[in-house]
Amino acid sequence: MRTLISTAFISLDGVVEAPGGEPGYRNAGWTFKDVEFLPEAFDIKGQEQKEATAMLLGRTSYQAFSPVWPDMEDFADYKPMPKYVVSTTLTDDDLVSNWGETTILRSLDDVAALKETEGGPIIIHGSASLSRALSDAGLIDRYHLLVFPLLLGAGKRLFSTTDKDTRKLKLVDHEAYANGLQKNVFDVIRDVIR
């Protein structure tokens, strides 16, 4: 079974919306406006590109990333990688042609089937709504969280507020940086805590 990894820049209060400055959110660009940049704090992003074998995105993140990421040197390792977009509305005509093979998945069942195929880790960037749905369905295996020392208040959250059984996480890697950022890598433990 393939490992499904959700990676996110996340504020201390759980917000993941518009970290890079996407329009429409009052605190857009919070990852670079309010915290000193330390390159070592972002080493995990390079590691993710080397370890992942496919990328999974929701429609909104795909439409935001696909016009930009294919030509960005920072994301060059993702270009040839197979991509999967979960959407009920996109068609093949909506996909860009310069970002490698892209397949549209129509449901969480399709994602579950993808996890059953041969291959290495699948990484999810952005895609807050998709990540919440995948988490609620028990499909995420690992979280890569770069936690920023900010309280943003309102905004899209990585985790849903759905009432569900406890899901335990095991901390497998962590580091704190001089600028207050924390890297936390958690594996999802499949045993239910009662």
C-alpha positions in Angstrom: 0.0 0.0 0.0 1.3 3.5 -0.9 1.8 6.1 1.8 -0.4 9.2 1.6 1.4 12.3 3.0 -0.3 15.6 3.8 2.2 18.4 3.9 1.3 21.9 5.1 2.5 25.2 6.3 0.3 25.7 9.3 -0.2 28.4 11.9 -0.1 27.5 15.6 -3.9 27.8 15.6 -4.3 25.4 12.6 -4.8 27.8 9.6 -3.4 26.7 6.3 -5.0 29.3 4.0 -3.0 31.4 1.6 0.5 30.9 3.0 2.2 32.1 -0.2 0.1 35.2 -0.7 -2.9 33.9 -2.6 -5.5 36.6 -3.0 -8.7 36.8 -1.0 -7.5 36.1 2.5 -6.7 39.0 4.8 -3.5 37.4 6.2 -2.3 36.1 2.8 1.5 35.6 2.6 1.9 34.9 6.3 4.8 32.5 5.8 7.1 35.2 4.6 5.7 38.5 5.9 5.8 37.9 9.6 8.6 35.3 10.2 12.3 35.6 9.5 13.4 33.3 6.7 15.8 30.6 7.6 16.6 28.2 4.7 17.2 25.2 7.0 13.7 25.4 8.3 12.5 24.6 4.7 14.8 21.6 4.1 11.8 19.3 4.4 10.4 20.7 1.1 13.4 19.5 -0.8 13.3 16.1 1.0 9.6 15.7 0.0 10.4 16.2 -3.7 13.1 13.5 -3.5 10.9 11.0 -1.6 7.5 11.4 -3.3 6.6 9.4 -6.4 3.3 11.1 -7.1 1.3 14.2 -6.2 -2.3 14.4 -5.2 -4.2 17.7 -5.3 -7.7 19.1 -5.0 -9.2 21.1 -7.8 -8.5 24.5 -6.3 -4.9 23.8 -5.5 -4.4 22.3 -8.9 -5.8 25.4 -10.6 -3.5 27.6 -8.4 -0.3 25.6 -8.8 -0.5 24.3 -12.4 0.0 27.7 -14.1 3.1 28.4 -11.9 4.8 25.3 -10.6 5.8 23.6 -13.9 8.3 26.4 -14.6 9.6 27.0 -11.1 13.1 25.7 -10.4 12.2 25.2 -6.7 9.7 22.6 -7.7 11.5 21.0 -10.7 11.4 17.5 -9.2 7.6 17.6 -9.3 7.4 18.3 -13.0 7.8 14.8 -14.4 6.0 13.2 -11.4 2.5 11.7 -12.0 -0.2 13.9 -10.6 -3.7 13.1 -9.5 -6.4 15.7 -9.1 -9.6 14.9 -7.1 -12.4 16.8 -8.7 -16.0 16.2 -9.8 -15.9 19.1 -12.2 -12.6 19.2 -14.0 -12.2 17.6 -17.4 -9.1 16.6 -19.3 -9.4 19.8 -21.3 -8.8 21.7 -18.1 -5.4 20.1 -17.4 -2.1 21.8 -18.3 0.1 20.0 -20.8 3.5 21.0 -19.4 3.4 19.4 -15.9 3.6 15.7 -16.5 1.0 13.0 -16.6 -2.2 14.1 -14.8 -5.2 11.9 -13.9 -8.5 13.1 -12.6 -10.0 11.1 -9.7 -13.7 11.6 -9.0 -14.0 10.4 -5.4 -12.3 9.4 -2.2 -12.9 5.8 -3.2 -10.7 6.5 -6.3 -8.0 7.8 -3.9 -8.3 4.7 -1.7 -7.9 2.6 -4.9 -4.8 4.6 -5.9 -3.3 3.9 -2.5 -3.6 0.2 -3.2 -1.4 0.4 -6.4 2.3 -0.3 -6.6 4.6 2.7 -6.0 6.1 5.0 -3.4 4.7 7.9 -1.4 2.0 10.2 -2.7 2.3 13.8 -1.4 -0.6 16.3 -1.0 0.2 20.0 -1.2 -2.3 22.7 -0.3 -5.7 21.2 -0.9 -7.2 21.9 2.6 -10.7 20.7 1.8 -9.3 17.5 0.3 -7.0 16.9 3.2 -9.8 17.3 5.7 -12.0 14.8 3.7 -9.1 12.3 3.4 -8.3 12.6 7.1 -11.9 12.0 8.0 -12.0 8.9 5.8 -8.8 7.5 7.4 -6.8 7.7 4.2 -3.9 9.9 5.3 -0.8 8.0 6.7 1.6 10.8 7.5 1.6 14.6 8.2 4.6 16.8 7.4 3.8 20.1 9.3 5.9 23.2 9.3 4.3 25.1 12.2 4.6 28.9 12.2 4.6 30.8 15.5 1.5 32.8 14.4 -2.1 33.0 15.5 -4.1 33.9 12.4 -7.7 33.4 13.7 -10.1 32.8 10.9 -9.1 30.9 7.8 -9.1 27.4 6.2 -8.0 24.7 8.6 -6.1 21.5 7.8 -8.2 19.4 10.2 -12.0 19.2 10.2 -14.3 19.7 13.1 -16.1 16.4 12.4 -16.9 14.5 15.5 -15.0 11.2 15.1 -13.1 8.6 17.0 -9.7 9.6 18.4 -6.9 9.1 15.9 -3.5 8.8 17.5 -0.4 10.2 15.8 3.2 9.2 16.4 5.9 11.9 16.2 8.7 10.4 14.0 10.7 13.6 13.3 10.8 17.1 14.7 13.0 20.1 14.9 12.7 23.6 16.2 14.4 26.6 14.5 15.7 29.9 15.7 12.9 31.8 14.0 10.2 29.9 15.9 9.2 27.5 13.2 8.8 23.8 14.1 9.0 20.8 11.9 6.7 18.0 13.1 6.4 14.7 11.1 3.6 12.4 12.4 2.6 8.9 11.3 -1.1 8.1 11.8 -1.5 5.2 14.1 -4.3 2.9 12.8 -5.4 1.6 16.3 -8.3 3.5 17.7 -8.0 4.8 21.2 -11.0 4.3 23.4 
